[in-house]
Amino acid sequence: MRLWTIHPKYLDTKGLVALWREALLAQKVLQGQTRGYRHHPQLLRFQAVRNSVGALGSYLAVVYEESVRRGYHFDRSKIGTKKFRGRITETKGQMLYEWSHLKRKLSARDAARHRACRSVPVPEHHPLFRLIEGEVRAWEKQPKLQPIMRAIESTSSHAEVDALKRLSCCRMRPSRCSTSPGRHGASRR
C-alpha cells in the first residue's frame, strides 16, 4: 500500500488505479470495516489527525478528479461523506523519496511518462499535504544506500540527487557521513 505524497497526475495508469484501490482499502480500515492493515505505516499520517476518515476522503477526491481528467470511470460514491478542511504535514524529504521511487517504477513500465517526469526536479504535492523541511520518514523501508543512490542517479536530476544525499547521508551512514546533521554542505574538519 502506498498513499502518495506527490500529486496523482504524475502516476501512470497502473499507478493511478492501484492508488484508487489502496486508498479505498485504507478508508475501510479507518472506518473500522476491516481488520487488516490497521497498523500499516502508510496510515500513520492519516491516523494522526482528528478526522482521519474525512482526511482520507479528501485525499480520494483528488485521486477521483485526476481519474475524471483522464477519462476513467472511478465510482465517486465510494468516497466517504465526512469532510476535512485541514492539511496534513509531510516532509519534503519524504516527497522526494517517493518521487525517486515513482520514477524507478515508471522507467520499467511507462517510458513516455518516465521521460516527461525526468525533467521535473521537484513535483507538485497532493493538495491535502503541507510540506515542511525534513527527512524521509522513519516508516519507509530503506535498503542500503548504495543500491538506492544508483537507482536515483539513473532516473533523477543532479539537484534532486544532491538533495536526497544531503537528507539521507547522516541517517543511513552516520559513521561515514561527511557532513554534520543540520549542516549539510559544510565539510567535516
HELIX and SHEET records of a PDB file:
HELIX    1   1 PRO A    8  TYR A   10  5                                   3    
HELIX    2   2 THR A   13  LEU A   30  1                                  18    
HELIX    3   3 PRO A   41  LEU A   43  5                                   3    
HELIX    4   4 LEU A   44  GLN A   47  1                                   4    
HELIX    5   5 SER A   52  ARG A   70  1                                  19    
HELIX    6   6 ARG A   76  LYS A   78  5                                   3    
HELIX    7   7 LYS A   92  ARG A  109  1                                  18    
HELIX    8   8 ALA A  111  ARG A  118  1                                   8    
HELIX    9   9 LEU A  145  THR A  155  1                                  11    
HELIX   10  10 HIS A  158  MET A  172  1                                  15    
HELIX   11  11 PRO A  174  ARG A  176  5                                   3    
SHEET    1   A 2 ILE A  88  THR A  91  0                                        
SHEET    2   A 2 PHE A 129  ILE A 132  1                                        
END                                                                             
